[in-house]
């Protein structure tokens, strides 16, 4: 069920972030992503705390990405990792290129 849930949310032209609202790394990642002007519907942030399958989702993240922690950030259909992976991508300008490449940003 957790795998199906994740796969239903992850799309080729979308950024999907799974988070826990109280997690400081999630807050930082959300702050970074909020700098960009996404097309409507091309950024989805899902708080797993309110989901019955939250623990199952983290188990799936461990199996599929090697990390159980949040945030888990998907750019298109690829998990780029967590906040510690997002920060250098943003700093180097690579994140903006990736977002343009998948068509997630406004012109």
N, C-alpha and C positions, 0 to 999 in steps of 0.2 A: 504494500500500500504506500509506504513512504517513497519508494522509487517512482511509482506512478504519479504521486503528487508532485515531486520535484520535476519530473519530465514534462508534466502538464503545464508547469509554470515557466520553464526555460524555453526560449524561442530564439531563432537565429538573429533577429534584429532588436533584441531586447536585453536590458541589464536586469538581472534578478538578484536580490540580496536577501538572504535568510538571516534573521537577527533575533536578538533578545533585547528589548527596549532598554533594560537596565545595564547592559554590557557597555563599558566605556569604549571598547574597540569598535563596537557596532555604531556608537554615536559618532566616533571619529570618521569611520568609513562613510556614514550617511552625510556628514558635513562635507567631505571631499566630493561625493557624488552630487551634492546639491549645488556645487559651483557651476555645473554644466546645464545647458538648456536642452533638456530632453524633449523629443516629440511626445505628444500625449500618448500614454500607454506603453512607452518604451523603457520605463523604469518602474519596477515593482519591488517594494520592500515588504517582506513577509515576516511578521513577528511570530516566532514559533512557540512562544510562551503560552499563547492562548489556544494552541492546537492540541487536541487529544493525542496526536501522533508526534509531538515534539521530540520526545526521546528516540522514537523510531527514526525520525528524520536525521538526528545526529548520528545514530548508528549507521544509516545509509551514507551520510557524508564520510564517515570513517572508512567504510568499505570502498567508496567510489573515488575519494580524493586523498585519503590517507590522514585526514584531520577530522576530528569530531566537533571541534569548536566552531563558534560563530563569531563574526560573520563569515558566511560562505557566499562568495560573490561570483556570479556567472556573467560573463560578457559573451553574448550570443549563447551558444550551447557549450562553452568551455568554462570550467571553473578556474578562475585565476587565483583562488585561495582566499585569504582573509585580509584584514586591515594591513598587516605587515607586508603583504604583497602589493596592495593597492597604493600605498604611500609612494614607493619609488616609481611606480608606473606614472602616477600623477606628477611627481617632481620632474621626471625626465621628459614629459610631454607625450609619452607613449600611450597613456590612457586616452587622451583626446583623439589620437590617431585611431586607436582601437574602436572608440565610440563612433567616429566618423565612418570607419570601414564597415561597421554593421548597420549603418544608417539610422542610428538612434538619436542623433542630435538634430536640432532645428538648424536651418540654413542661416 
